[in-house]
Amino acid sequence: MNSHIIVQVMLCALACEPAEIRVWDGDSLRLGMSSQAEAVRIFNIDAPEIEGSCAKESALAQRAKVRLAELLDGGRIEILRQGADRYGRTLAAVRVNGVDVGDQLVGEGLARTWAGRREPWCGDDGSIL
């Protein structure tokens, strides 16, 4: 089951205001709880897919999702918008207390730097590449 994780944050633009963020996976979230909530894709990373092509990818994807929620929870969040992707999601760098979340997930092995296209996560033997 791919349910989202809700975290309480201080969302900061010109001023900081309490907000709720729904974490969908290791590189996607929604700002707010309404059906019109802004969908955001962290632009500088590629996280594994929850419904991945091997069991290890799916397991790593769940870990990335939970870790993203942990990093965001209670933090001071900055969304640095960079445009939109082909699905209409906002592409943005996301910072928590001044630290780039994408870089942190990459550093922890839960995502990789975006190379401009999706790369496979699974080898022929079902292992993570």
MDAnalysis code that builds the backbone (N, CA, C; Angstrom):
import MDAnalysis as mda
import numpy as np

u = mda.Universe.empty(387, n_residues=129, atom_resindex=np.repeat(np.arange(129), 3), trajectory=True)
u.add_TopologyAttr("name", ["N", "CA", "C"] * 129)
u.add_TopologyAttr("resid", np.arange(1, 130))
u.add_TopologyAttr("resname", ["MET", "ASN", "SER", "HIS", "ILE", "ILE", "VAL", "GLN", "VAL", "MET", "LEU", "CYS", "ALA", "LEU", "ALA", "CYS", "GLU", "PRO", "ALA", "GLU", "ILE", "ARG", "VAL", "TRP", "ASP", "GLY", "ASP", "SER", "LEU", "ARG", "LEU", "GLY", "MET", "SER", "SER", "GLN", "ALA", "GLU", "ALA", "VAL", "ARG", "ILE", "PHE", "ASN", "ILE", "ASP", "ALA", "PRO", "GLU", "ILE", "GLU", "GLY", "SER", "CYS", "ALA", "LYS", "GLU", "SER", "ALA", "LEU", "ALA", "GLN", "ARG", "ALA", "LYS", "VAL", "ARG", "LEU", "ALA", "GLU", "LEU", "LEU", "ASP", "GLY", "GLY", "ARG", "ILE", "GLU", "ILE", "LEU", "ARG", "GLN", "GLY", "ALA", "ASP", "ARG", "TYR", "GLY", "ARG", "THR", "LEU", "ALA", "ALA", "VAL", "ARG", "VAL", "ASN", "GLY", "VAL", "ASP", "VAL", "GLY", "ASP", "GLN", "LEU", "VAL", "GLY", "GLU", "GLY", "LEU", "ALA", "ARG", "THR", "TRP", "ALA", "GLY", "ARG", "ARG", "GLU", "PRO", "TRP", "CYS", "GLY", "ASP", "ASP", "GLY", "SER", "ILE", "LEU"])
u.atoms.positions = np.array([
    [0.844, -1.181, 0.000],
    [0.000, 0.000, 0.000],
    [0.885, 1.239, 0.000],
    [0.552, 2.191, -0.842],
    [1.364, 3.400, -0.969],
    [0.597, 4.596, -0.417],
    [0.407, 4.630, 0.887],
    [-0.244, 5.791, 1.487],
    [0.802, 6.865, 1.745],
    [0.339, 8.085, 1.798],
    [1.260, 9.187, 2.027],
    [1.502, 9.380, 3.520],
    [2.562, 10.114, 3.834],
    [2.918, 10.442, 5.211],
    [2.711, 11.933, 5.377],
    [2.016, 12.337, 6.417],
    [1.746, 13.750, 6.674],
    [2.708, 14.246, 7.752],
    [3.356, 15.384, 7.476],
    [4.263, 15.981, 8.452],
    [3.874, 17.433, 8.684],
    [4.108, 17.913, 9.884],
    [3.852, 19.297, 10.267],
    [5.150, 20.074, 10.102],
    [5.088, 21.215, 9.418],
    [6.289, 21.993, 9.130],
    [5.997, 23.478, 9.276],
    [7.056, 24.269, 9.211],
    [6.957, 25.712, 9.033],
    [7.375, 25.961, 7.598],
    [6.426, 26.285, 6.735],
    [6.699, 26.521, 5.321],
    [7.079, 27.980, 5.148],
    [8.286, 28.226, 4.630],
    [8.825, 29.577, 4.592],
    [9.001, 30.079, 3.165],
    [8.397, 31.202, 2.880],
    [8.612, 31.942, 1.638],
    [9.051, 33.324, 2.090],
    [8.180, 34.313, 2.006],
    [8.500, 35.634, 2.554],
    [8.430, 35.604, 4.076],
    [7.503, 34.814, 4.592],
    [7.369, 34.615, 6.031],
    [7.137, 33.126, 6.260],
    [7.333, 32.672, 7.479],
    [7.114, 31.261, 7.794],
    [5.723, 31.083, 8.397],
    [5.017, 30.075, 7.917],
    [3.679, 29.773, 8.418],
    [3.545, 28.282, 8.647],
    [2.788, 27.870, 9.666],
    [2.564, 26.438, 9.875],
    [1.873, 25.840, 8.647],
    [2.260, 24.626, 8.296],
    [1.665, 23.954, 7.143],
    [1.778, 22.454, 7.332],
    [1.031, 21.732, 6.525],
    [1.137, 20.280, 6.476],
    [1.620, 19.900, 5.085],
    [2.511, 18.938, 5.061],
    [3.043, 18.410, 3.809],
    [2.765, 16.921, 3.779],
    [2.296, 16.440, 2.617],
    [2.095, 15.005, 2.415],
    [3.264, 14.468, 1.600],
    [3.965, 13.495, 2.133],
    [5.094, 12.870, 1.452],
    [4.568, 11.653, 0.698],
    [4.739, 11.652, -0.634],
    [4.225, 10.566, -1.486],
    [5.277, 9.493, -1.685],
    [6.516, 9.891, -1.895],
    [7.619, 8.946, -2.043],
    [8.912, 9.691, -1.745],
    [10.041, 9.122, -2.102],
    [11.320, 9.711, -1.728],
    [11.684, 10.995, -2.437],
    [10.949, 11.353, -3.509],
    [11.253, 12.609, -4.194],
    [10.010, 13.403, -4.578],
    [8.855, 13.065, -3.999],
    [7.606, 13.769, -4.323],
    [6.810, 14.064, -3.062],
    [6.215, 15.260, -3.045],
    [5.390, 15.654, -1.911],
    [4.301, 16.604, -2.383],
    [3.346, 16.856, -1.512],
    [2.284, 17.821, -1.785],
    [2.232, 18.813, -0.644],
    [2.105, 20.097, -1.017],
    [2.039, 21.169, -0.030],
    [0.581, 21.406, 0.311],
    [0.142, 20.931, 1.464],
    [-1.233, 21.119, 1.895],
    [-2.046, 19.850, 1.797],
    [-3.286, 19.963, 2.283],
    [-4.146, 18.795, 2.391],
    [-5.316, 18.813, 1.407],
    [-5.539, 19.913, 0.713],
    [-6.695, 20.009, -0.178],
    [-6.427, 19.283, -1.497],
    [-7.475, 19.103, -2.270],
    [-7.316, 18.471, -3.582],
    [-6.544, 19.369, -4.540],
    [-6.443, 20.657, -4.228],
    [-5.672, 21.590, -5.050],
    [-4.244, 21.783, -4.526],
    [-3.802, 20.923, -3.617],
    [-2.464, 21.049, -3.048],
    [-1.413, 20.983, -4.153],
    [-0.384, 21.807, -4.018],
    [0.680, 21.847, -5.019],
    [1.537, 20.585, -4.933],
    [1.662, 19.878, -6.051],
    [2.528, 18.702, -6.137],
    [3.943, 19.178, -6.452],
    [4.911, 18.696, -5.678],
    [6.305, 19.107, -5.833],
    [7.173, 17.874, -6.026],
    [8.043, 17.938, -7.007],
    [9.059, 16.903, -7.231],
    [10.405, 17.531, -6.929],
    [11.174, 16.896, -6.056],
    [12.505, 17.400, -5.738],
    [13.338, 17.276, -7.007],
    [13.788, 18.400, -7.532],
    [14.320, 18.447, -8.886],
    [15.711, 17.865, -9.068],
    [16.507, 17.798, -8.045],
    [17.903, 17.414, -8.225],
    [18.218, 15.966, -7.883],
    [17.185, 15.145, -7.645],
    [17.423, 13.749, -7.276],
    [16.480, 12.811, -8.026],
    [16.830, 11.536, -7.984],
    [15.966, 10.455, -8.446],
    [15.911, 9.444, -7.324],
    [14.741, 9.239, -6.762],
    [14.555, 8.242, -5.709],
    [13.961, 6.984, -6.335],
    [14.193, 5.825, -5.740],
    [13.615, 4.591, -6.266],
    [12.088, 4.638, -6.218],
    [11.468, 3.813, -7.043],
    [10.008, 3.779, -7.145],
    [9.408, 2.804, -6.136],
    [8.317, 3.222, -5.510],
    [7.611, 2.359, -4.553],
    [7.199, 1.054, -5.236],
    [6.691, 1.162, -6.444],
    [6.307, -0.026, -7.214],
    [7.430, -0.334, -8.189],
    [8.613, -0.567, -7.642],
    [9.817, -0.750, -8.440],
    [9.848, -2.040, -9.222],
    [10.915, -2.195, -9.993],
    [11.026, -3.371, -10.847],
    [11.671, -4.559, -10.130],
    [12.064, -4.383, -8.872],
    [12.524, -5.510, -8.051],
    [12.171, -5.197, -6.592],
    [12.149, -6.227, -5.775],
    [11.763, -6.077, -4.365],
    [12.711, -5.135, -3.621],
    [13.993, -5.183, -3.961],
    [14.957, -4.326, -3.262],
    [14.732, -2.858, -3.594],
    [14.322, -2.553, -4.835],
    [14.004, -1.165, -5.178],
    [12.808, -0.684, -4.371],
    [11.775, -1.503, -4.290],
    [10.578, -1.124, -3.515],
    [10.911, -0.903, -2.050],
    [11.755, -1.760, -1.488],
    [12.149, -1.608, -0.083],
    [12.959, -0.324, 0.119],
    [13.883, -0.042, -0.798],
    [14.671, 1.189, -0.707],
    [13.776, 2.416, -0.873],
    [12.783, 2.309, -1.741],
    [11.835, 3.415, -1.951],
    [11.058, 3.717, -0.674],
    [10.630, 2.692, 0.032],
    [9.913, 2.902, 1.298],
    [10.822, 3.573, 2.320],
    [12.077, 3.152, 2.374],
    [13.034, 3.784, 3.297],
    [13.247, 5.242, 2.934],
    [13.350, 5.541, 1.629],
    [13.540, 6.928, 1.185],
    [12.335, 7.780, 1.554],
    [11.148, 7.245, 1.381],
    [9.908, 7.968, 1.710],
    [9.851, 8.290, 3.202],
    [10.112, 7.299, 4.021],
    [10.084, 7.499, 5.475],
    [11.160, 8.500, 5.896],
    [12.343, 8.392, 5.298],
    [13.430, 9.308, 5.662],
    [13.111, 10.737, 5.246],
    [12.514, 10.919, 4.054],
    [12.117, 12.265, 3.638],
    [11.124, 12.845, 4.640],
    [10.152, 12.058, 5.065],
    [9.184, 12.528, 6.062],
    [9.887, 12.903, 7.362],
    [10.854, 12.092, 7.796],
    [11.602, 12.403, 9.018],
    [12.352, 13.721, 8.878],
    [12.990, 13.927, 7.728],
    [13.760, 15.151, 7.513],
    [12.869, 16.390, 7.509],
    [11.671, 16.259, 6.948],
    [10.759, 17.403, 6.858],
    [10.025, 17.689, 8.162],
    [9.734, 16.661, 8.933],
    [8.854, 16.769, 10.095],
    [9.350, 17.789, 11.104],
    [8.537, 18.812, 11.321],
    [8.840, 19.838, 12.313],
    [9.875, 20.851, 11.868],
    [10.364, 20.709, 10.642],
    [11.425, 21.586, 10.178],
    [10.933, 22.904, 9.614],
    [11.894, 23.760, 9.319],
    [11.653, 25.034, 8.648],
    [11.956, 24.786, 7.171],
    [10.914, 24.735, 6.352],
    [11.008, 24.272, 4.967],
    [11.033, 25.450, 3.994],
    [11.969, 25.382, 3.047],
    [12.013, 26.328, 1.938],
    [11.824, 25.530, 0.647],
    [10.936, 26.003, -0.206],
    [10.688, 25.404, -1.511],
    [11.236, 26.382, -2.546],
    [12.291, 25.989, -3.248],
    [12.930, 26.853, -4.242],
    [12.515, 26.357, -5.628],
    [11.437, 26.929, -6.139],
    [10.826, 26.465, -7.380],
    [11.738, 26.699, -8.585],
    [11.764, 25.682, -9.487],
    [12.625, 25.708, -10.665],
    [11.851, 25.492, -11.968],
    [10.529, 25.487, -11.920],
    [9.725, 25.210, -13.113],
    [8.783, 24.055, -12.839],
    [8.396, 23.358, -13.912],
    [7.458, 22.236, -13.784],
    [7.940, 21.073, -14.644],
    [7.551, 19.858, -14.243],
    [7.893, 18.685, -15.048],
    [6.751, 18.363, -16.015],
    [6.909, 17.312, -16.786],
    [5.909, 16.971, -17.802],
    [4.577, 16.526, -17.209],
    [4.544, 16.234, -15.913],
    [3.295, 15.849, -15.242],
    [2.627, 17.037, -14.552],
    [3.205, 18.227, -14.694],
    [2.641, 19.422, -14.083],
    [3.066, 19.654, -12.647],
    [3.933, 18.804, -12.118],
    [4.419, 19.005, -10.759],
    [5.456, 20.119, -10.748],
    [5.491, 20.879, -9.673],
    [6.522, 21.885, -9.493],
    [7.852, 21.185, -9.252],
    [8.871, 21.573, -10.005],
    [10.227, 21.101, -9.745],
    [10.871, 22.098, -8.788],
    [11.438, 21.603, -7.705],
    [11.980, 22.517, -6.709],
    [13.080, 21.867, -5.895],
    [14.021, 22.689, -5.483],
    [14.954, 22.279, -4.438],
    [14.193, 22.457, -3.127],
    [14.391, 21.547, -2.200],
    [13.722, 21.618, -0.900],
    [14.803, 21.669, 0.161],
    [14.725, 22.698, 0.998],
    [15.675, 22.845, 2.097],
    [14.942, 22.734, 3.422],
    [15.568, 22.073, 4.352],
    [15.057, 21.972, 5.717],
    [16.105, 22.580, 6.628],
    [15.709, 23.641, 7.319],
    [16.645, 24.342, 8.208],
    [17.944, 24.678, 7.468],
    [17.821, 25.062, 6.193],
    [18.950, 25.482, 5.386],
    [19.716, 24.369, 4.685],
    [19.358, 23.107, 4.917],
    [20.069, 21.964, 4.329],
    [19.250, 21.393, 3.177],
    [19.896, 21.164, 2.026],
    [19.229, 20.605, 0.851],
    [18.866, 19.144, 1.114],
    [17.563, 18.859, 1.087],
    [17.064, 17.520, 1.382],
    [17.501, 16.519, 0.314],
    [17.496, 16.938, -0.953],
    [17.928, 16.044, -2.023],
    [19.363, 15.593, -1.819],
    [20.244, 16.539, -1.510],
    [21.646, 16.195, -1.259],
    [21.778, 15.243, -0.075],
    [20.961, 15.463, 0.942],
    [21.033, 14.612, 2.125],
    [20.591, 13.185, 1.795],
    [19.500, 13.037, 1.033],
    [19.037, 11.701, 0.644],
    [20.073, 10.994, -0.224],
    [20.701, 11.731, -1.137],
    [21.760, 11.145, -1.969],
    [22.919, 10.702, -1.079],
    [23.322, 11.547, -0.149],
    [24.419, 11.228, 0.756],
    [24.162, 10.004, 1.615],
    [22.882, 9.745, 1.903],
    [22.514, 8.590, 2.725],
    [22.245, 7.345, 1.876],
    [22.416, 7.445, 0.549],
    [22.214, 6.289, -0.325],
    [20.761, 5.964, -0.609],
    [19.848, 6.908, -0.319],
    [18.418, 6.673, -0.516],
    [17.895, 7.269, -1.817],
    [18.743, 7.958, -2.535],
    [18.414, 8.555, -3.827],
    [19.740, 8.749, -4.545],
    [19.656, 9.159, -5.802],
    [20.874, 9.499, -6.532],
    [20.662, 10.820, -7.247],
    [21.750, 11.444, -7.615],
    [21.660, 12.711, -8.316],
    [20.968, 12.499, -9.658],
    [20.032, 13.387, -9.990],
    [19.272, 13.297, -11.236],
    [20.221, 13.496, -12.409],
    [20.205, 12.564, -13.362],
    [21.105, 12.602, -14.515],
    [20.385, 13.071, -15.777],
    [19.169, 13.562, -15.653],
    [18.424, 14.033, -16.813],
    [17.489, 12.998, -17.389],
    [17.569, 11.781, -16.904],
    [16.657, 10.711, -17.327],
    [16.643, 9.634, -16.241],
    [15.577, 8.876, -16.232],
    [15.445, 7.800, -15.245],
    [16.392, 6.666, -15.602],
    [17.122, 6.208, -14.614],
    [18.038, 5.078, -14.765],
    [17.471, 3.896, -13.986],
    [17.755, 2.672, -14.397],
    [17.249, 1.512, -13.649],
    [17.887, 1.418, -12.265],
    [17.114, 0.939, -11.319],
    [17.615, 0.722, -9.965],
    [18.009, -0.731, -9.736],
    [17.478, -1.650, -10.572],
    [17.660, -3.076, -10.337],
    [18.539, -3.708, -11.407],
    [19.419, -4.580, -10.959],
    [20.205, -5.379, -11.882],
    [19.405, -6.591, -12.328],
    [19.939, -7.334, -13.260],
    [19.267, -8.537, -13.762],
    [19.011, -9.572, -12.682],
    [19.847, -9.556, -11.637],
    [19.691, -10.515, -10.545],
    [18.783, -9.998, -9.433],
    [18.156, -8.820, -9.624],
    [17.251, -8.265, -8.611],
    [17.956, -7.434, -7.549],
    [19.255, -7.221, -7.730],
    [19.999, -6.412, -6.757],
    [19.923, -4.940, -7.154],
    [20.199, -4.076, -6.194],
    [20.235, -2.636, -6.448],
    [21.548, -2.316, -7.154],
    [21.442, -1.539, -8.226],
    [22.648, -1.122, -8.976],
    [23.394, -0.039, -8.235],
])
